[in-house]
């Protein structure tokens, strides 16, 4: 039995949404992706293995849809997930293994912005000349934003949620344009969950500040 034989059932139509057939890959990606973001918002460690499963499903889905940067992005996400998994459990330093929520530093912002601009420009050129992508700039932009947001998530940077929000605002119409309607709806749900995550992480960030104020007051 070949890999194609194993994957074929995942590509078969399951339901039809807006006259567009939807396969198991997209449905499973919808469910695992929503669960992953919900767990991140709650800072639950299980978000990392579930996120890896979601990445594997989206590699297949995006390759079929010609979103090559997004497909390649999933491989990077898997690598970052392994890093984030380790960091969340070992990144707090001696006596505090759990990584605390914090704000993004000025140097980090400079590096993230520079990497985002250069990454978007480089990927746009690559996709435009080396693939048949019909949306090279938007595919590249969402890729750069998602990578920056994932790095921030790995380090528990509060502002990583703003990067995810920016990416989702582009993803929603992009996937609708590609007729990936359930995925577009999924990212609308992601957007709502990002707002919840932003609120939760900001609240957790303020707890140590309140405790310090009570001690020094």
C-alpha positions in Angstrom: 0.0 0.0 0.0 1.4 3.4 -1.0 1.2 6.7 0.8 -1.2 7.9 -1.8 -3.6 5.0 -1.0 -3.4 5.9 2.7 -4.1 9.6 2.1 -6.8 9.2 -0.6 -9.7 8.7 1.9 -8.8 12.1 3.5 -9.2 13.8 0.2 -12.6 12.4 -0.6 -15.6 14.8 -0.3 -17.4 14.6 2.9 -20.0 17.4 2.7 -20.7 20.3 0.3 -20.5 23.9 1.5 -21.6 26.7 -0.9 -21.5 24.3 -3.8 -17.9 23.4 -2.9 -17.0 19.8 -1.8 -15.3 19.6 1.6 -13.0 16.6 2.4 -11.9 15.0 5.6 -8.6 16.9 5.5 -10.4 20.3 5.8 -12.9 19.1 8.4 -10.2 17.5 10.6 -8.0 20.6 10.2 -11.0 22.8 11.2 -11.5 20.8 14.5 -7.8 20.4 15.5 -7.0 24.0 14.7 -9.8 25.4 16.7 -8.9 23.2 19.7 -5.2 24.1 19.4 -5.9 27.9 19.5 -8.3 27.5 22.5 -5.6 25.5 24.4 -3.0 28.2 23.6 -5.3 30.9 25.0 -5.5 28.8 28.2 -1.7 28.2 28.2 -2.3 24.5 28.1 0.7 22.4 27.1 -1.5 20.0 25.0 -1.7 22.7 22.3 1.7 21.7 21.0 1.0 18.0 20.0 -2.5 18.9 18.7 -1.0 21.7 16.7 1.5 19.4 15.1 -1.3 17.1 14.0 -3.1 20.1 12.6 0.0 21.1 10.7 0.3 17.7 9.0 -3.3 18.0 7.9 -2.8 21.4 6.5 0.3 20.4 4.5 -1.9 18.1 2.5 -4.8 20.7 2.2 -2.6 23.6 1.1 -0.5 21.6 -1.4 -3.8 20.6 -3.1 -4.9 24.3 -3.2 -1.6 25.7 -4.6 -0.8 27.6 -1.4 2.8 26.5 -1.4 4.2 28.9 1.1 1.4 28.0 3.6 2.2 24.3 3.0 5.9 24.8 3.6 5.0 27.0 6.6 3.5 24.0 8.3 6.9 22.2 8.3 8.4 25.2 10.0 5.4 25.2 12.5 6.2 21.7 13.4 9.8 22.6 14.2 8.7 25.6 16.2 6.1 23.5 18.0 8.9 21.2 19.3 10.8 24.3 20.4 7.7 25.9 22.0 6.9 22.6 23.8 10.3 22.5 25.3 10.4 26.3 26.1 7.0 26.3 27.9 8.3 23.6 30.2 11.9 24.5 30.7 12.2 28.2 29.8 11.4 29.8 33.2 14.9 29.5 34.6 16.1 27.9 37.8 13.4 27.4 40.4 10.7 28.4 37.9 10.5 25.9 35.0 7.3 27.3 33.6 7.8 30.1 31.1 6.0 33.3 32.3 3.9 35.6 30.0 5.7 38.9 29.2 5.8 41.8 26.8 7.9 41.9 23.7 11.1 43.8 24.1 12.3 46.6 21.8 15.1 44.6 20.3 12.7 41.7 19.7 10.3 44.0 17.9 13.1 45.3 15.7 14.2 41.8 14.8 10.7 40.5 14.2 9.8 43.5 12.0 13.0 43.2 9.9 12.5 39.4 9.5 8.9 40.0 8.5 9.6 42.6 5.8 12.6 40.6 4.4 10.7 37.3 4.6 7.6 38.7 2.8 9.7 40.3 0.0 11.8 37.2 -0.5 8.9 34.8 -0.5 6.9 37.0 -2.8 9.6 36.8 -5.4 10.2 33.1 -4.9 6.5 32.2 -5.2 6.0 34.5 -8.2 8.9 33.0 -10.2 9.1 29.4 -9.0 5.4 28.4 -8.5 2.0 28.8 -10.1 0.7 30.7 -7.1 -2.0 33.2 -8.0 -1.6 35.1 -4.7 2.2 35.3 -4.1 2.3 38.5 -2.0 -0.6 37.6 0.2 0.6 34.0 0.6 4.1 35.4 1.6 2.7 38.0 3.9 0.6 35.6 5.9 3.5 33.2 6.1 5.8 35.9 7.5 3.2 37.1 10.0 2.4 33.5 11.1 6.1 32.7 11.7 6.6 35.8 13.8 3.4 35.1 15.8 4.5 31.5 16.4 7.9 32.6 17.6 6.2 35.0 20.0 3.8 32.2 21.1 6.8 30.0 21.9 8.3 32.7 24.1 4.8 33.7 25.6 5.0 37.2 24.3 1.6 38.9 24.7 1.9 40.8 21.5 2.1 37.6 19.5 -1.7 37.6 19.6 -1.7 40.9 17.7 0.4 39.3 15.0 -2.0 36.4 14.8 -4.9 38.8 14.5 -3.2 40.6 11.6 -2.6 37.3 9.9 -6.2 36.1 10.4 -7.6 39.3 8.9 -5.7 38.4 5.7 -6.3 34.7 5.9 -10.1 34.9 6.0 -10.6 36.5 2.6 -7.6 34.7 1.1 -9.0 31.2 1.8 -12.5 32.3 0.7 -10.9 33.5 -2.6 -9.3 30.0 -2.9 -12.8 28.5 -2.2 -11.6 27.0 1.1 -14.8 28.2 2.8 -14.7 26.0 5.9 -11.1 27.0 6.4 -12.0 30.6 6.0 -14.7 30.2 8.6 -12.1 28.4 10.8 -9.9 31.5 10.7 -12.8 33.7 11.5 -13.1 31.5 14.6 -9.4 31.8 15.2 -9.8 35.6 15.1 -12.3 35.4 17.9 -10.1 33.0 19.9 -7.1 35.3 19.4 -9.1 38.1 21.1 -9.8 35.8 24.0 -6.2 34.7 24.2 -5.0 38.3 24.1 -7.3 39.1 27.0 -6.2 36.0 29.0 -2.5 36.6 28.5 -2.8 40.3 29.4 -4.6 39.3 32.5 -1.9 36.8 33.5 0.8 39.4 32.8 -0.9 41.8 35.2 -1.0 39.3 38.1 2.7 39.5 39.0 2.5 43.3 38.6 -0.4 43.5 41.1 1.4 41.1 43.5 4.6 43.2 43.4 2.6 46.4 44.0 1.0 44.8 47.1 4.4 43.7 48.4 6.1 47.1 47.9 3.0 49.0 48.9 
